[in-house]
Amino acid sequence: MKGKKNDSRRKFIKNAGMAGTAFFIVPRHVLGQGFIAPSDKLNIAGIGVGGKGQGDIAEFAKSPKVNIVALCDVDDRAAATSRKNFPKANYYKDFREMLQKEAKNFDACNISTPDHTHAVATLAAMQMGKHVYTQKPLTHDIFEARTLAQAAKKYKVVTQMGNQGGSGDGVRRMKELYDAGLIGDIVEAQAWTNRPIWPQGVPKPTGKFEVPKELDWNLWLGTAPKDDYNPGLVPFNWRGWWNYGTGALGDMACHIMDPIYRILPIDYPSSAECSIANQWTGMNQEANNIDSCPVASIIHLEYPRKDKKGTLKVSWYDGGLMPKRPDELQPEEAFGNWDGGVLFIGTKGKLLADCYGANPRLLPLSKNDSAQAVKQTIARVPGSEGGHYLQWVNACIAGYGKGVTSSPFEYAGPFTESILMGNLAIRSALYMDPSVSGWGKSKFTGRKKLLWDAKAMKITNFDEANRFVKRTYREGWSLTL
């Protein structure tokens, strides 16, 4: 049994601990102690360098092997700190212009834009042969995730999604405890978050506002439908609106559900269904769907096991909703942490962890004395959360196929697709029949169990849901391999 489990998840993403070996790559030309030749440095360009992007660029720059050579952001205000920190980097507002003019000056690209721009910016860089690090969720919709996974193979570039917990010690320890058979075969997994901490389930912001001179609103909209500028959307609250973000699920599931997808023998769900909090106040009567993600939701995904041993049930809770506390957990003992958590339910026991898969522990907690006897079998990625960034840097320097990353698009693409299936269920439950309109008369389809054909990328029992598998981009934007 133990040997079979050690073979799961593609040797745990090629025994993910091997990622640590990327830190021992010796520069090709060592001209003196502590000296790294310019040819051995990784030149990085950043697309979206405010907010999270600012932090991402700063993490990469901690490596002595990195030069930050170009910066791009549609908002000069958001970019101010990064520009100050890297004054020698050329600055642009349109990433397409940056990619064209800086093509010969950089090797790799970080993409930390709002969700709706991830795919087009990432693919454009990949098509130029540039390595890419893209924030989570990898994409806004399922078609985009499938496309980027295919692109990584086609263009042979080093890739990483920004779910730092994927390089953490916690998920590796969870894998070791599972492989040791301490909780038996997992039959169900549950994950939850305290998000959203931004507006969701509210009416769309309205009003006429002057666009700030520092912001190129047209570029910010990018692939999204044309709309008036509203300060209620930027720089952060866009996450709660379907045209730009993917809600609490998209924001946090790539962190919290990572141990589930990384450890268990699953790929794509066969079905998805959800329950959502009342959202009548967010209804746009002129549209066929509601503009805002729900206040809270519960999502149930069903996965066929890759080992053909039945199915696995995975449930997600957000907006303050949580699963029932396990009976083995004492009233004063923490159920996850402030950000959320994940629970594995096995035939012989339960395994609990915090957000990012941190602090894994058996339930009841008294069992953890026996867990100490389980030996470490998976090498760790040095550097804590920062190791996720530096792992990618060193893999880029090593070259495609020579280094290892924890969340390459080969893994992150299907994982993101799996998560976004939950949003298909939510949007289907909010769908309004366009043939029936008017206040008090609108016909909502309500909760459905969506059946998913992963190979065809299609919902088979509710065709209206397929409009959310692949968005219609605004004129002038496309995503083509």
C-alpha positions as CSV (number, residue, x, y, z in Angstrom):
1,M,0.0,0.0,0.0
2,K,2.8,2.4,1.0
3,G,4.6,1.8,-2.3
4,K,1.6,2.5,-4.4
5,K,0.8,5.7,-2.5
6,N,4.3,7.0,-3.1
7,D,3.7,6.7,-6.8
8,S,0.7,9.0,-6.6
9,R,0.5,12.6,-8.0
10,R,3.3,11.9,-10.6
11,K,5.7,11.0,-7.8
12,F,4.3,14.0,-5.9
13,I,5.1,16.3,-8.8
14,K,8.3,14.5,-9.5
15,N,8.9,14.1,-5.7
16,A,8.5,17.8,-5.3
17,G,11.2,18.0,-2.8
18,M,13.6,17.6,-5.7
19,A,12.8,21.3,-6.2
20,G,15.3,22.0,-3.6
21,T,18.2,20.8,-5.8
22,A,17.6,23.8,-8.0
23,F,19.3,25.9,-5.3
24,F,22.6,24.2,-5.9
25,I,23.1,25.0,-9.6
26,V,26.6,26.4,-10.0
27,P,27.0,29.4,-12.3
28,R,28.6,28.6,-15.6
29,H,31.3,31.2,-15.1
30,V,32.5,31.8,-11.6
31,L,35.1,34.6,-11.7
32,G,35.6,34.9,-8.0
33,Q,34.0,34.1,-4.7
34,G,30.5,35.5,-4.5
35,F,30.6,36.8,-8.1
36,I,27.9,35.9,-10.6
37,A,28.6,36.6,-14.2
38,P,26.0,38.7,-16.1
39,S,25.4,35.7,-18.4
40,D,24.3,33.7,-15.4
41,K,21.7,36.2,-14.1
42,L,18.0,35.9,-14.9
43,N,16.6,39.1,-16.3
44,I,12.9,39.5,-15.2
45,A,10.2,41.7,-16.5
46,G,7.0,42.4,-14.4
47,I,3.5,42.8,-15.7
48,G,1.4,44.2,-12.9
49,V,3.9,45.6,-10.3
50,G,1.6,47.2,-7.7
51,G,0.0,45.4,-4.8
52,K,0.8,41.7,-5.0
53,G,3.0,42.3,-8.0
54,Q,5.1,44.6,-6.0
55,G,5.7,41.9,-3.4
56,D,6.4,39.3,-6.1
57,I,9.0,41.4,-7.8
58,A,10.7,42.1,-4.4
59,E,10.8,38.4,-3.7
60,F,12.6,37.6,-7.0
61,A,15.0,40.4,-6.4
62,K,16.2,38.8,-3.2
63,S,18.2,36.4,-5.3
64,P,21.6,37.7,-6.3
65,K,21.0,35.9,-9.6
66,V,18.2,38.2,-10.6
67,N,18.0,41.6,-12.5
68,I,14.6,43.4,-12.7
69,V,14.9,45.0,-16.1
70,A,11.4,46.1,-17.1
71,L,8.1,47.0,-15.3
72,C,4.6,47.4,-16.6
73,D,1.4,48.6,-14.9
74,V,-1.7,50.3,-16.2
75,D,-1.8,52.5,-13.0
76,D,1.2,54.8,-12.2
77,R,0.0,55.0,-8.6
78,A,0.2,51.3,-8.1
79,A,3.6,51.1,-9.8
80,A,5.2,53.9,-7.8
81,T,7.0,51.7,-5.2
82,S,8.3,49.2,-7.7
83,R,9.6,52.0,-9.9
84,K,11.3,53.5,-6.9
85,N,12.9,50.2,-5.9
86,F,14.1,49.4,-9.4
87,P,14.9,52.8,-11.0
88,K,17.0,51.3,-13.8
89,A,14.0,49.2,-15.1
90,N,12.2,50.6,-18.1
91,Y,8.6,51.3,-17.4
92,Y,5.5,50.7,-19.6
93,K,1.7,50.8,-19.3
94,D,0.8,48.3,-22.1
95,F,2.4,44.9,-21.6
96,R,2.2,44.3,-25.3
97,E,4.5,47.3,-25.9
98,M,6.8,46.1,-23.2
99,L,7.1,42.6,-24.6
100,Q,7.9,44.0,-28.1
101,K,10.4,46.6,-27.1
102,E,12.2,44.6,-24.3
103,A,12.2,41.2,-26.1
104,K,16.0,41.0,-26.2
105,N,16.5,42.3,-22.7
106,F,14.6,39.8,-20.5
107,D,14.5,36.0,-20.0
108,A,11.4,35.6,-17.8
109,C,8.2,37.4,-16.8
110,N,6.1,37.7,-13.7
111,I,2.4,38.3,-14.2
112,S,0.5,39.7,-11.2
113,T,-2.5,41.4,-12.8
114,P,-6.2,41.0,-12.0
115,D,-7.4,37.6,-12.9
116,H,-9.0,38.5,-16.2
117,T,-5.7,39.5,-17.7
118,H,-3.6,36.5,-16.5
119,A,-4.0,34.3,-19.6
120,V,-3.4,36.8,-22.4
121,A,-0.3,38.3,-20.7
122,T,1.1,34.9,-19.8
123,L,0.6,33.4,-23.2
124,A,2.1,36.4,-25.0
125,A,5.3,36.0,-22.9
126,M,5.4,32.3,-23.4
127,Q,5.1,32.7,-27.2
128,M,8.2,34.8,-27.1
129,G,10.0,31.9,-25.3
130,K,10.0,33.6,-21.9
131,H,9.7,31.7,-18.7
132,V,6.6,32.7,-16.7
133,Y,5.5,33.0,-13.1
134,T,1.8,33.8,-12.9
135,Q,-0.2,34.6,-9.8
136,K,-3.1,32.4,-8.7
137,P,-5.6,31.6,-9.9
138,L,-3.7,30.7,-13.0
139,T,-6.6,31.9,-15.2
140,H,-10.1,33.4,-15.0
141,D,-11.8,30.6,-16.9
142,I,-11.4,26.9,-17.7
143,F,-10.5,27.3,-21.4
144,E,-7.7,29.6,-20.5
145,A,-6.2,27.2,-18.0
146,R,-6.3,24.4,-20.5
147,T,-4.6,26.6,-23.1
148,L,-1.8,27.7,-20.8
149,A,-1.0,24.1,-19.8
150,Q,-0.8,23.2,-23.5
151,A,1.4,26.3,-24.2
152,A,3.9,25.3,-21.5
153,K,4.6,22.1,-23.4
154,K,4.6,23.7,-26.8
155,Y,6.9,26.6,-26.0
156,K,9.1,24.7,-23.6
157,V,9.4,27.3,-20.9
158,V,9.7,27.1,-17.1
159,T,6.4,27.8,-15.4
160,Q,5.2,28.4,-11.9
161,M,1.8,29.4,-10.4
162,G,1.9,31.7,-7.4
163,N,0.5,29.4,-4.8
164,Q,3.4,29.5,-2.4
165,G,2.1,26.8,-0.1
166,G,2.8,24.3,-2.8
167,S,6.5,24.7,-1.9
168,G,5.8,24.6,1.8
169,D,6.8,22.0,4.3
170,G,3.2,21.4,5.4
171,V,1.9,19.8,2.3
172,R,5.0,17.5,2.2
173,R,4.5,16.4,5.7
174,M,0.8,15.7,5.0
175,K,1.9,13.5,2.1
176,E,4.3,11.6,4.4
177,L,1.7,11.1,7.1
178,Y,-0.8,9.9,4.4
179,D,1.7,7.5,2.8
180,A,2.5,6.1,6.3
181,G,-1.1,4.9,6.4
182,L,-2.0,6.7,9.6
183,I,-5.5,7.8,8.3
184,G,-6.1,4.9,5.9
185,D,-7.7,5.6,2.5
186,I,-9.1,9.1,2.1
187,V,-12.8,9.1,1.2
188,E,-13.6,12.8,1.6
189,A,-11.8,16.2,1.9
190,Q,-13.1,19.5,3.1
191,A,-11.6,23.0,2.6
192,W,-12.7,26.4,3.8
193,T,-11.7,30.1,3.9
194,N,-12.8,33.3,5.7
195,R,-12.8,35.1,2.3
196,P,-14.3,37.3,0.8
197,I,-12.9,40.3,2.7
198,W,-14.0,42.5,-0.2
199,P,-17.5,43.3,-1.4
200,Q,-19.5,40.4,-3.0
201,G,-23.2,39.9,-3.5
202,V,-23.8,43.6,-3.7
203,P,-25.2,45.8,-6.5
204,K,-22.7,46.8,-9.2
205,P,-21.1,50.1,-8.5
206,T,-22.6,52.8,-10.6
207,G,-22.1,56.5,-11.3
208,K,-20.0,58.7,-13.6
209,F,-16.5,59.3,-12.4
210,E,-13.5,60.9,-14.0
211,V,-10.7,58.4,-14.7
212,P,-7.6,59.3,-12.7
213,K,-4.8,60.7,-15.0
214,E,-2.4,58.0,-13.7
215,L,-4.7,55.1,-14.8
216,D,-5.2,53.8,-18.3
217,W,-8.8,52.4,-17.8
218,N,-9.0,50.9,-21.3
219,L,-5.9,48.8,-20.7
220,W,-7.1,47.9,-17.2
221,L,-10.3,46.5,-18.7
222,G,-8.3,44.5,-21.2
223,T,-10.3,41.4,-22.2
224,A,-13.3,42.4,-20.1
225,P,-16.5,44.1,-21.6
226,K,-16.3,47.8,-22.1
227,D,-17.6,49.6,-19.0
228,D,-17.4,53.0,-17.2
229,Y,-14.6,53.6,-14.7
230,N,-15.7,53.2,-11.1
231,P,-13.4,53.7,-8.1
232,G,-15.3,50.9,-6.4
233,L,-13.4,48.4,-8.5
234,V,-9.8,49.4,-8.3
235,P,-7.2,48.8,-7.0
236,F,-8.6,45.7,-5.1
237,N,-12.4,45.2,-5.1
238,W,-12.5,43.9,-8.6
239,R,-12.1,40.4,-7.1
240,G,-15.8,40.2,-6.3
241,W,-17.0,40.9,-9.9
242,W,-17.2,38.1,-12.5
243,N,-15.9,40.3,-15.4
244,Y,-12.6,40.6,-13.6
245,G,-12.2,38.2,-10.7
246,T,-13.1,34.7,-9.6
247,G,-14.4,35.4,-6.1
248,A,-13.4,33.8,-2.8
249,L,-13.0,30.4,-4.5
250,G,-10.6,31.7,-7.1
251,D,-8.6,33.8,-4.7
252,M,-8.0,31.2,-1.9
253,A,-8.6,27.7,-3.2
254,C,-5.3,27.5,-5.0
255,H,-3.7,27.9,-1.6
256,I,-6.1,25.9,0.6
257,M,-7.0,23.0,-1.8
258,D,-3.5,22.5,-3.0
259,P,-2.8,19.6,-0.5
260,I,-6.0,17.9,-1.7
261,Y,-5.1,18.1,-5.4
262,R,-1.4,17.5,-4.9
263,I,-1.7,14.4,-2.7
264,L,-4.8,12.5,-3.8
265,P,-5.2,10.5,-7.1
266,I,-7.5,12.9,-8.9
267,D,-7.4,15.1,-12.0
268,Y,-10.7,16.5,-13.2
269,P,-14.1,16.4,-11.3
270,S,-17.0,14.6,-12.9
271,S,-19.6,16.8,-11.3
272,A,-20.1,20.1,-9.3
273,E,-22.9,21.6,-7.4
274,C,-23.3,24.4,-4.9
275,S,-25.4,26.3,-2.4
276,I,-25.1,30.1,-2.3
277,A,-26.2,32.8,0.1
278,N,-29.1,35.0,-0.9
279,Q,-28.0,37.4,-3.6
280,W,-31.1,39.3,-4.7
281,T,-29.5,42.6,-3.9
282,G,-26.8,42.0,-6.4
283,M,-29.2,41.2,-9.3
284,N,-28.8,43.1,-12.6
285,Q,-32.2,42.7,-14.2
286,E,-30.8,43.7,-17.6
287,A,-28.4,40.8,-17.8
288,N,-28.7,37.0,-18.0
289,N,-26.6,36.5,-14.9
290,I,-25.6,38.3,-11.8
291,D,-22.5,40.5,-12.0
292,S,-21.1,39.8,-8.5
293,C,-19.8,36.7,-6.9
294,P,-22.0,35.5,-4.0
295,V,-21.6,36.5,-0.3
296,A,-20.9,32.9,0.6
297,S,-21.0,29.5,-1.0
298,I,-20.7,25.8,-0.4
299,I,-19.4,23.8,-3.4
300,H,-19.4,20.0,-3.7
301,L,-17.0,18.4,-6.3
302,E,-16.9,14.7,-7.1
303,Y,-13.8,13.1,-8.6
304,P,-13.2,9.8,-10.2
305,R,-10.1,8.3,-8.7
306,K,-7.2,7.8,-11.1
307,D,-6.6,4.4,-9.6
308,K,-10.1,3.4,-10.5
309,K,-11.1,2.8,-6.9
310,G,-14.4,4.7,-6.9
311,T,-14.8,8.4,-6.3
312,L,-13.6,11.1,-3.9
313,K,-15.8,13.9,-2.5
314,V,-14.3,17.3,-2.0
315,S,-16.3,20.2,-0.4
316,W,-15.4,23.9,-0.3
317,Y,-16.9,26.5,2.1
318,D,-16.4,30.3,2.0
319,G,-17.9,33.5,3.3
320,G,-17.6,32.4,6.9
321,L,-19.3,29.0,6.3
322,M,-17.5,26.0,7.6
323,P,-17.8,22.2,7.8
324,K,-19.0,20.6,11.0
325,R,-16.2,20.4,13.5
326,P,-14.8,16.9,13.7
327,D,-15.9,15.0,16.8
328,E,-12.3,14.3,17.5
329,L,-11.5,18.0,17.9
330,Q,-12.0,19.4,21.4
331,P,-14.1,22.6,21.7
332,E,-11.0,24.8,22.5
333,E,-8.8,23.3,19.8
334,A,-8.4,25.3,16.6
335,F,-10.2,24.1,13.5
336,G,-7.7,25.4,10.9
337,N,-6.6,29.0,11.3
338,W,-7.9,32.5,10.6
339,D,-7.4,32.2,6.8
340,G,-9.0,28.7,6.6
341,G,-8.0,25.1,6.5
342,V,-8.3,21.6,5.0
343,L,-9.4,18.3,6.5
344,F,-8.8,14.8,5.1
345,I,-11.3,12.2,6.2
346,G,-9.9,8.7,6.0
347,T,-11.0,5.2,6.8
348,K,-8.7,5.1,9.9
349,G,-8.5,8.7,11.0
350,K,-8.5,12.4,10.1
351,L,-5.7,14.8,9.1
352,L,-6.2,18.6,9.6
353,A,-4.1,21.5,8.4
354,D,-4.2,25.3,8.3
355,C,-4.2,27.5,5.2
356,Y,-1.3,26.7,2.8
357,G,-1.3,23.2,4.3
358,A,0.6,24.5,7.3
359,N,0.7,22.8,10.7
360,P,-0.7,19.4,9.7
361,R,-1.9,17.3,12.6
362,L,-3.8,14.1,13.2
363,L,-7.1,14.1,15.0
364,P,-7.5,13.6,17.9
365,L,-4.4,15.6,18.6
366,S,-3.2,13.0,21.0
367,K,-2.4,10.8,18.0
368,N,0.4,13.1,17.0
369,D,2.9,11.4,19.3
370,S,2.8,8.5,16.9
371,A,3.2,10.8,13.9
372,Q,6.6,11.8,15.2
373,A,7.9,8.4,14.3
374,V,7.1,8.9,10.6
375,K,10.3,9.7,8.9
376,Q,10.8,12.6,6.4
377,T,10.9,11.0,2.9
378,I,10.3,14.1,0.8
379,A,13.0,16.8,0.6
380,R,11.9,20.3,1.5
381,V,12.2,23.4,-0.6
382,P,14.6,25.8,1.2
383,G,13.4,29.3,2.0
384,S,9.9,28.9,3.4
385,E,7.3,30.8,1.2
386,G,10.1,32.7,-0.5
387,G,11.5,29.4,-1.7
388,H,8.6,29.2,-4.1
389,Y,10.0,32.2,-5.9
390,L,13.6,31.3,-5.8
391,Q,12.8,27.8,-6.9
392,W,11.4,29.2,-10.1
393,V,14.4,31.5,-10.5
394,N,16.9,28.7,-10.3
395,A,14.8,26.5,-12.6
396,C,14.8,29.2,-15.2
397,I,18.5,29.6,-15.0
398,A,18.9,25.8,-15.3
399,G,16.7,25.8,-18.4
400,Y,13.5,24.0,-19.5
401,G,13.5,20.3,-18.4
402,K,16.5,20.7,-16.1
403,G,15.0,22.4,-13.1
404,V,11.9,21.6,-11.0
405,T,9.1,23.8,-9.9
406,S,6.4,22.9,-7.4
407,S,3.5,24.3,-9.5
408,P,4.4,24.0,-13.1
409,F,1.5,24.6,-15.5
410,E,1.4,20.9,-16.1
411,Y,0.0,20.7,-12.6
412,A,-1.4,24.2,-12.1
413,G,-3.5,24.1,-15.3
414,P,-5.6,21.1,-14.4
415,F,-5.7,22.2,-10.7
416,T,-7.1,25.6,-11.7
417,E,-9.6,24.0,-14.0
418,S,-10.8,21.8,-11.2
419,I,-11.3,24.8,-8.9
420,L,-13.1,26.9,-11.5
421,M,-15.6,24.1,-11.9
422,G,-17.0,25.4,-8.6
423,N,-17.6,28.8,-10.2
424,L,-19.5,27.1,-13.1
425,A,-21.9,25.7,-10.5
426,I,-22.2,29.1,-8.8
427,R,-22.9,31.0,-12.0
428,S,-25.3,28.3,-13.2
429,A,-27.3,28.7,-9.9
430,L,-27.4,32.5,-10.6
431,Y,-28.4,32.1,-14.2
432,M,-31.5,34.0,-15.3
433,D,-33.6,32.6,-18.1
434,P,-33.5,35.4,-20.7
435,S,-37.0,34.5,-22.0
436,V,-38.5,35.6,-18.7
437,S,-37.8,39.0,-17.4
438,G,-39.1,41.8,-15.1
439,W,-38.9,42.3,-11.4
440,G,-40.4,39.4,-9.4
441,K,-40.8,37.4,-12.6
442,S,-37.2,36.5,-13.5
443,K,-36.7,32.8,-13.7
444,F,-33.6,31.5,-11.9
445,T,-32.6,27.9,-12.7
446,G,-31.4,27.5,-9.1
447,R,-29.0,24.9,-7.7
448,K,-28.0,22.2,-10.2
449,K,-25.6,19.3,-10.2
450,L,-23.4,20.0,-13.3
451,L,-22.0,16.9,-15.1
452,W,-18.6,17.6,-16.6
453,D,-16.9,16.0,-19.6
454,A,-13.3,17.0,-19.0
455,K,-11.9,15.8,-22.3
456,A,-14.5,17.8,-24.3
457,M,-14.4,20.7,-21.7
458,K,-18.2,20.7,-21.6
459,I,-21.1,20.6,-19.2
460,T,-23.3,17.8,-20.6
461,N,-26.6,18.4,-18.7
462,F,-27.0,22.2,-18.7
463,D,-25.8,23.9,-21.9
464,E,-26.2,27.4,-20.6
465,A,-23.3,26.8,-18.2
466,N,-20.9,26.3,-21.1
467,R,-20.8,30.1,-21.8
468,F,-18.7,30.4,-18.6
469,V,-16.2,27.7,-19.7
470,K,-14.7,30.2,-22.2
471,R,-15.3,33.9,-22.0
472,T,-16.0,36.1,-25.0
473,Y,-13.1,38.6,-25.1
474,R,-13.6,42.3,-25.9
475,E,-12.7,43.1,-29.5
476,G,-9.0,43.4,-30.1
477,W,-8.1,40.6,-27.6
478,S,-7.6,36.9,-28.3
479,L,-6.0,33.7,-26.9
480,T,-4.6,31.5,-29.6
481,L,-1.8,29.0,-29.3
